[in-house]
């Protein structure tokens, strides 16, 4: 009787496991459906896209070449990657230095100032867009790469994320380095930064993805065609040449390729960074 009950329990566990996997597969396919449709539509003619056929009767890889022929897509690509890389580098640099000051250095009203700084995360970006634009006008940075990069190079989220990592590093390391004659800069560069690598990579991925897909700030700041980023370039591509859905889908596929590559390459650090940031500090 005991063996029979054990077999029933094992069968129930297997059935439950199978059902769980089926549900997850259905959810995954549901989430992948728009992406699969986008990839297939990028190889169709415009007529087939409008007819909503699942597969193209004739594959049209030349759609990707036509995107580059109709708009300066390569230039838009370069602008987006160039701005995203610079914003990522500057954000990691400024956030790590501020996080070091807020976590490892002791100075008056440190925690109070950090809470006030952290409070800026509650302010929507739309609210600060007009002041930032006015500042760019006064600094003569309109319609420039500098105007696209500098306002995005400072983030309270990055400081908060890296501070959580640095707070978890044992203070004994700082004390030992100080006894050996290390300066604050040496402690920061040679001890704190290497131990915060997972957090820095996590911040870099989030920053690159957010900047690469930024829309509103480049839209109001950039007027010249040669400075347009991919989201803005695709907007003008859609309006200037009519509704060419197959070419728009081809441009969209090329748009997300760097994002997928970065996410896959940094997935290990991203998961580790999120886990450590959630339980430490």
C-alpha positions as CSV (number, residue, x, y, z in Angstrom):
1,X,0.0,0.0,0.0
2,X,2.9,2.4,0.8
3,X,4.5,1.7,-2.6
4,X,1.2,2.3,-4.4
5,X,0.8,5.7,-2.6
6,X,4.4,6.6,-3.5
7,X,3.8,5.8,-7.1
8,X,0.7,8.0,-7.1
9,X,2.6,10.8,-5.5
10,X,5.4,10.6,-8.2
11,X,2.8,10.5,-11.0
12,X,1.1,13.6,-9.5
13,X,4.5,15.4,-9.3
14,X,5.3,14.4,-12.9
15,X,1.9,15.6,-14.1
16,X,2.3,18.8,-12.2
17,X,5.7,19.4,-13.7
18,X,4.5,18.7,-17.2
19,X,1.6,21.1,-16.8
20,X,3.9,23.8,-15.4
21,X,6.2,23.4,-18.4
22,X,3.3,23.6,-20.8
23,X,2.1,26.7,-19.2
24,X,5.5,28.3,-19.4
25,X,5.9,27.3,-23.1
26,X,2.6,28.9,-23.9
27,X,3.5,32.1,-22.1
28,X,6.9,32.1,-23.9
29,X,5.3,31.6,-27.3
30,X,2.8,34.3,-26.6
31,X,5.6,36.8,-25.7
32,X,7.7,35.7,-28.8
33,X,4.8,36.0,-31.2
34,X,5.2,39.7,-31.9
35,X,9.0,39.3,-32.4
36,X,8.5,36.3,-34.7
37,X,5.9,38.3,-36.7
38,X,8.3,41.2,-37.0
39,X,11.1,39.1,-38.3
40,X,8.8,37.3,-40.9
41,X,7.3,40.6,-42.0
42,X,10.7,42.0,-42.7
43,X,11.1,39.4,-45.4
44,X,7.7,40.0,-47.0
45,X,6.4,42.3,-49.7
46,X,4.1,45.1,-48.6
47,X,1.1,43.3,-50.1
48,X,1.8,40.1,-48.1
49,X,2.2,42.1,-44.9
50,X,-1.2,43.7,-45.4
51,X,-2.8,40.3,-46.1
52,X,-1.5,38.9,-42.8
53,X,0.0,35.8,-44.2
54,X,2.0,33.8,-41.6
55,X,4.9,33.0,-44.0
56,X,6.1,34.9,-47.0
57,X,5.5,33.2,-50.3
58,X,8.7,34.8,-51.7
59,X,11.4,35.9,-49.3
60,X,12.7,39.4,-49.8
61,X,16.0,39.9,-48.0
62,X,16.5,43.0,-50.2
63,X,14.2,44.8,-47.8
64,X,17.2,45.3,-45.5
65,X,19.2,46.9,-48.3
66,X,16.3,49.2,-49.2
67,X,16.3,50.6,-45.7
68,X,19.8,51.8,-46.1
69,X,19.0,53.2,-49.6
70,X,15.9,55.2,-48.5
71,X,17.3,56.7,-45.3
72,X,20.7,57.3,-43.7
73,X,20.2,54.3,-41.5
74,X,23.9,53.6,-41.0
75,X,24.3,57.2,-39.7
76,X,21.4,56.7,-37.4
77,X,22.9,53.5,-36.2
78,X,26.2,55.1,-35.5
79,X,24.6,58.1,-33.7
80,X,22.6,55.8,-31.3
81,X,25.6,53.5,-30.5
82,X,27.9,56.5,-30.1
83,X,25.6,58.4,-27.7
84,X,24.7,55.2,-25.8
85,X,28.4,54.3,-25.3
86,X,29.4,57.7,-24.1
87,X,26.4,58.0,-21.7
88,X,27.1,54.5,-20.4
89,X,30.8,55.3,-19.7
90,X,30.1,58.6,-18.1
91,X,27.2,57.3,-16.0
92,X,29.3,54.4,-14.7
93,X,32.1,56.8,-13.9
94,X,30.0,59.5,-12.1
95,X,27.8,57.0,-10.4
96,X,30.7,55.0,-9.0
97,X,32.5,58.0,-7.7
98,X,29.3,59.3,-6.0
99,X,28.5,55.9,-4.6
100,X,32.0,55.7,-3.2
101,X,31.5,59.0,-1.5
102,X,28.1,58.0,-0.1
103,X,29.1,54.6,1.1
104,X,32.8,54.6,2.1
105,X,33.6,58.2,3.1
106,X,32.4,59.7,6.3
107,X,31.3,63.3,6.2
108,X,28.7,65.5,7.7
109,X,25.0,65.1,6.6
110,X,26.1,62.3,4.3
111,X,22.9,60.2,4.7
112,X,20.6,63.2,4.6
113,X,22.1,64.4,1.3
114,X,21.9,60.9,-0.1
115,X,18.2,60.7,0.8
116,X,17.5,64.0,-0.9
117,X,19.5,62.9,-3.9
118,X,17.6,59.7,-4.0
119,X,14.3,61.6,-3.8
120,X,15.0,62.9,-7.3
121,X,14.1,59.4,-8.6
122,X,10.5,60.2,-7.7
123,X,10.4,63.1,-10.2
124,X,9.2,62.1,-13.6
125,X,11.5,62.7,-16.5
126,X,8.9,64.8,-18.3
127,X,9.0,67.3,-15.5
128,X,12.7,67.9,-15.8
129,X,12.7,67.9,-19.6
130,X,11.8,71.6,-19.9
131,X,14.5,72.8,-17.4
132,X,17.1,70.6,-19.1
133,X,16.1,72.0,-22.5
134,X,16.4,75.6,-21.1
135,X,19.8,74.8,-19.7
136,X,20.9,73.4,-23.0
137,X,19.8,76.6,-24.8
138,X,21.8,78.7,-22.4
139,X,24.9,76.5,-22.7
140,X,24.5,76.5,-26.5
141,X,24.3,72.7,-26.7
142,X,21.2,72.4,-28.8
143,X,21.4,70.1,-31.8
144,X,24.7,68.5,-30.7
145,X,26.1,65.3,-29.3
146,X,27.1,67.1,-26.2
147,X,23.5,68.0,-25.5
148,X,22.4,64.4,-26.0
149,X,25.1,63.0,-23.7
150,X,25.7,65.3,-20.7
151,X,22.2,65.5,-19.2
152,X,21.9,61.7,-19.3
153,X,25.4,61.1,-17.7
154,X,24.2,61.6,-14.1
155,X,21.6,59.3,-12.6
156,X,20.4,58.8,-9.0
157,X,19.5,55.2,-9.8
158,X,23.1,54.4,-10.7
159,X,24.4,55.9,-7.5
160,X,21.8,54.0,-5.5
161,X,22.6,50.7,-7.2
162,X,26.4,51.0,-6.8
163,X,26.1,52.3,-3.3
164,X,24.3,49.1,-2.3
165,X,27.2,47.0,-3.6
166,X,29.9,49.2,-2.0
167,X,28.1,49.1,1.4
168,X,28.4,45.3,1.4
169,X,32.2,45.4,1.0
170,X,33.9,44.9,4.4
171,X,35.2,48.2,5.9
172,X,38.3,46.3,7.1
173,X,39.6,46.4,3.5
174,X,39.6,50.2,3.6
175,X,41.3,50.3,7.0
176,X,44.0,47.8,5.9
177,X,44.7,49.8,2.7
178,X,44.8,53.1,4.7
179,X,47.4,51.6,7.1
180,X,49.5,50.6,4.1
181,X,49.5,54.2,3.0
182,X,46.8,54.0,0.2
183,X,45.0,57.2,-0.7
184,X,41.2,57.4,-1.2
185,X,41.7,57.3,-4.9
186,X,43.8,54.1,-4.7
187,X,41.2,52.5,-2.5
188,X,38.5,53.4,-4.9
189,X,40.3,52.2,-8.1
190,X,42.2,49.2,-6.8
191,X,39.8,47.8,-4.2
192,X,36.2,49.1,-4.4
193,X,35.8,49.1,-8.2
194,X,37.0,45.5,-8.8
195,X,34.7,44.2,-6.1
196,X,31.8,46.2,-7.5
197,X,32.2,44.8,-11.0
198,X,28.9,43.0,-11.1
199,X,27.0,46.2,-10.1
200,X,28.9,48.3,-12.7
201,X,28.2,45.8,-15.5
202,X,24.5,45.8,-14.5
203,X,24.3,49.5,-14.5
204,X,26.1,49.7,-17.8
205,X,23.6,47.3,-19.4
206,X,20.6,49.2,-18.0
207,X,22.1,52.5,-19.1
208,X,23.0,51.4,-22.6
209,X,19.6,49.9,-23.2
210,X,17.8,53.0,-21.9
211,X,19.9,55.5,-23.8
212,X,19.9,53.4,-27.1
213,X,16.1,53.5,-27.1
214,X,15.7,57.0,-25.9
215,X,13.1,58.9,-27.9
216,X,11.7,62.1,-26.3
217,X,15.0,63.9,-25.4
218,X,16.6,63.4,-28.9
219,X,13.3,64.4,-30.5
220,X,13.2,67.8,-28.9
221,X,16.9,68.4,-28.9
222,X,18.1,67.3,-32.3
223,X,17.1,69.1,-35.5
224,X,19.8,68.2,-37.9
225,X,19.4,65.0,-39.9
226,X,23.0,63.9,-39.4
227,X,22.5,63.9,-35.6
228,X,19.3,61.8,-35.5
229,X,19.4,58.6,-33.5
230,X,17.6,55.4,-34.5
231,X,14.2,56.1,-32.9
232,X,14.0,59.5,-34.4
233,X,15.3,58.3,-37.8
234,X,12.7,55.6,-37.9
235,X,10.0,58.1,-37.1
236,X,10.9,60.3,-40.0
237,X,11.4,57.2,-42.2
238,X,7.8,56.2,-41.4
239,X,6.4,59.6,-42.1
240,X,8.4,60.6,-45.2
241,X,8.0,57.4,-47.3
242,X,4.5,56.4,-46.3
243,X,3.4,53.2,-44.5
244,X,6.0,50.7,-45.8
245,X,5.5,48.2,-43.0
246,X,7.9,45.6,-44.4
247,X,10.8,48.1,-44.5
248,X,9.9,49.4,-41.0
249,X,10.0,45.8,-39.7
250,X,13.4,45.3,-41.3
251,X,14.6,48.5,-39.7
252,X,13.2,47.4,-36.4
253,X,15.0,44.0,-36.6
254,X,18.3,45.7,-37.2
255,X,17.5,48.2,-34.4
256,X,17.1,45.5,-31.7
257,X,20.1,43.3,-32.8
258,X,22.6,45.2,-30.6
259,X,20.2,45.1,-27.6
260,X,19.9,41.3,-27.9
261,X,23.6,40.9,-28.3
262,X,24.4,43.0,-25.2
263,X,21.7,41.3,-23.1
264,X,23.0,37.8,-24.0
265,X,26.6,38.8,-23.5
266,X,26.0,40.4,-20.1
267,X,23.2,38.1,-18.9
268,X,25.4,36.4,-16.2
269,X,26.4,39.8,-14.7
270,X,22.9,41.2,-15.0
271,X,21.3,38.4,-13.1
272,X,24.1,38.4,-10.5
273,X,23.9,42.1,-10.1
274,X,20.2,42.2,-9.6
275,X,20.4,39.4,-7.0
276,X,23.2,41.0,-5.1
277,X,21.6,44.4,-5.2
278,X,18.4,43.0,-3.9
279,X,19.8,41.3,-0.8
280,X,22.8,43.5,0.2
281,X,23.1,47.0,1.6
